[in-house]
Amino acid sequence: MAATMKLSLTFVLLLSALVVLGDAQATCDLVRCIQGGHITCKNYPGQRLDGCACVCAPEDGKRCVLRLDDGSTYDCPKTKC
């Protein structure tokens, strides 16, 4: 369990660095989904959109949620979705 926590922290730090250093679309293209996951948005019913970070959500997405394969979910910021 500790190894999973370290991997998650490493992933978050790496993703944060990429967001700071690059623009959102470039970051999304470069991010590799180590943990796996997808994004769902209210205005894309029934669709599992590609991406493992909120920056990968569609520009016109409404109430998007990042859903990782480990079962955790994260509401994407309203400024993005």
PyMOL commands that set and color helices and strands:
alter all, ss='L'
color gray80, all
select helices_A, chain A and resi 2-21+24-30+54-56
alter helices_A, ss='H'
color red, helices_A
select strands_A, chain A and resi 37-40+65-68+73-75
alter strands_A, ss='S'
color yellow, strands_A
deselect
rebuild
show_as cartoon
